[in-house]
Amino acid sequence: MENTKSSKGNLNSVFALVLIGSAVVIAHLIFHLIMGNASHFNVKGEPLAGDYLGMMFKGGFIVPFLMAFFIIVIGVSVERGITVMKAFGKASLSIFVSSVNSKLAANDVDGAIALCDAQQGSVGNVTHEVLNRYKIVSADNVLSKDKKLDAIQKEVEEATMLELPALEKNLTIIATLASVSTLFALLGTVIGMIKAFAALATTGNPDPSALANGISEALINTALGIFTSALAIVAYNFFTSKVDDLTHKIDEVGFSIRQHFIANGR
């Protein structure tokens, strides 16, 4: 089981590296080849009226980085969504926990283990390991009941610790981008405002085109950064709540197994 978790962790790390590299390349290609296409600009190099791609291109060199952040958030969210969906298993967790409790009430530990094999997912995996430990300690005639109960509790903790890292993997990327996107947007905004004020400070009549470009750069970076940050925050909170739900179910079924052993074990 530990080797399986290790291989999954390595795959998640490779996925993150590939996603980040691909997102940066794709974002820059879109920025230069699509947004920067001459068809979006007039002869003066200004965006055509209502052409948002051209307007985004005028946002400056910060824009492709913000676009890459957006792609990364979407990619990680899709990957986490698939992982969490698998972690919930094949049947409703409430039904699964209730079924395990029914099997334990009937002293059918093997039946409960069979339910775990059918359920799969994180809760099913943890329950399977704990029930196996339950069978082992129940057959042990040397250990005291308290020692057996401690062994079951330790198995719950160890099995949970093996499952949770896989569920929380890559969430730090989303959490980081929630903050970094805002900072990059602020940087782009400051650069745009510097250009705008530089246009106002030009000797003689201020250059309206330079002033408009500076303000446009500031606002586009602000909009992209805020949108990406908001999306990252929503995704992070959503997946965190789902991991908490899984943890709660693991605690619930672990408690049920311990209580059954207290009532029926020896």
N, C-alpha and C positions, 0 to 999 in steps of 0.2 A: 504493500500500500504506500509506503514511504517513497519507493522508487517511482511509482506512478505519479505521485504528487510532485516529485522533483522534476520529472520529465514535462509535466504540464506547466510548471513554473518556468522552465527553460523555453518552452514554446511561447508562453506569454511574453517573455522578455524579447525573444526574436520578433514576435509580432509587433511589439511596441517600437522597436528600432526600425523595422521595415516600414511601419506606418508613418513614423515621423519623417524618415528620409523621403518616402514617396510623396507625402503631403507637401513638403517644402518644394520638391521638384515640380509637382503638378501645379501648385499655386503660382510659382514663378512663370511657368509656361503659359498658364491662363492669363496672367497679368501682362506679359510682354507680347504674346502672339494673338490673343483675342481682344483683351481690353485696349492694348496699345496699337491695334490695327488702324491704319490710316483712314479707313472708312468711317471711323467714329469722330473724325475731327474735320474742321474746315481748313481753308488754306492758311489761316493764321495759327493753326495748331490748337484751336480751342474746341472743346466738345460741342457736337451738334446739339441743337435744342431738344431736350427730352431724351438724349442718349446717355443712359445711366452707366453703361460700360465705360464710355469715354470719361465721364465724370469721376468714376472710381479710379481710372488710370491716373487722373490728375491728383489723386490722393497722395502720390509719392511712394517712395521705396518701402515705407512701413506697411502698405496695403498687402503685398504678397505674404508677408509674415503673419498678418492677421487672418488672411485667407487660409494659410497653412494651419493656424491654430483651430480655425473653424472645422477644417477637414479632419484634423486629429480628434477633436471632440466628437464628431459624428462617427468616425471609425471606431473609437474606443467604446462609445455608447452602444453601437451595434454588437461589438464583440462581447461586452459585458452583458448585454441583453440576452444573447444566446447562452452564455455561461450560466447566468442566474436562472434562466428558464429551465436548463438542464438540471440545475441544482435542486429545483423544486420537485423533481421527479415526475413520474408518469401519472399519478393520481393526486387528488386533493390531499394536502398535508393533514387537514383536520380529520378526513376519513381514514387516512393511514394511521395517525396516532390513535384514533378511536379503535381501529381494528387491532392494532398491537396490544392495546389495553385489554381488549376482549380475549385475545389469545392468552395473555398472561393470566387473566382472571380464571381461565380454564386450565391453567398450568401447561399450556401447549407452547413451550418455548421454541420448538422446532417449527411450528406453524408460524410463529412470529418472525422467525428468521426467514422463512419462505416469503413472507410478505415484504421483508426488506429487499430480498433479491428481485422481487417483482417491481417494487417501488423505485429502486435505484435513487439517484440524486444524493445530496449531502446528508439530509436527515436519514434517509434509508441506509447510507453507508455507515454513519455513526451508530445508528441503532443496531445494525448488523454486528459491528465490532463489540459493542457493549453486551449484546445477547450472547455472543460467543464466550466472552469473559464470564458472563453469568453462568453458563453451563459448566465452564471449567472450575470455577470456585465452588459451585454447588456440589460437584463430585469430589471435592477435596475434603478429606476427613481429618486433616491435620490443623488447618487454619481455624481460628475462632470466627464466630459470626461477624464480629466487629472488623476483623482483618479482611474478611471476604467483602464486607460492605465497602471498606476503604479501597479494595482492589477494583470494585465496580465503579466507584466514583472516580478513581484515577483513570480508568479506561475511558470514561465519558469525557474527561478533560483532555486526554491525549488525542482521542479521535476527533474532538472538536477543534483542537489546535492544528490538526492536519488538514481539516476542511476549510477553515476560515481564511487562511492566506490566499487560497486559490480564488475565493469569492471576492476578496478585497484587492486582488492584483489589478494594477493599472488604474485604480480609482484615484491614486495620487496624481496621475497625469492630468485627469480632469480637474482635480482640486487646484493643481498648480496653474493650469491654464485659465482658471476662473480669475486668478489674481494677475497673472502675467499679461493676459489680453487687455485688461484695464490699464496696466502700466504702459504697454506698447501704444495703446490708443492715446494715452496722455502724452507720450513722447511725440507721436505724430501730430497731435493737436498743437503742442508747443512749437514744433517746427513750422507748421502751417501759419501760426499766429506771428512767428518771427518774420516770415516772408511777407505777411500782410502788413505788418508795421514797417518793414523795410521799404515796401512800396509807398507807404504814406510819407516816409521820411525822404523820399527821392526829391532832389532839388528841383524847383519849378513845380509843374503840375504833376500830381501823383499819377502813377500808371494804373488805370482802372483794371486792366487785364491782370496785372501782377497782383493787385489787391484782391481781385476775385479768386484767382488761383490759390492764393494763400489761405483765404477763408474757406474755400472749397476743400483744400487739403486737410485743414483742421477739422472740419465737420465730418468729412467722410471717414477719417480715422476714428473719430469719436463714436460714430454710429456703428462701424464694424466691430470695434473693441467692446462696446457695451452689449451688442447683440451676442457676440461670441461668449462673453463673460456670463451673461444671463443664461444662455443655453447650458454652459458648463455647470453652473450652480444648480440648475433644475435637474440635470442628469445626475450629478453627484448625490444630491439629496434623495433622489428617487432610488438609486441603486443602494445607497446606504440603508434606506428604510427596508428594502427587500432583504438585505443581509441580516438586519435586525430581526425581521420576521422569521428567517431560517434559524437564527440563533435561539430565538424564543421557543420554536418548536423542538429544537434539539434539547434544550433545557427541560421542556415539558415531558418529552418521552424518557429522558434520563431520570427525571424525578419519579416517573411512574415505575420504571424498572427497579429503582432503589426501594421504593415503597413496597413493591411486590415481594422483593427479597426479604425485607424487614418482617413482612407478615407471614411469609411462607418458607423462607430459607432457614438453614440450620448450620 
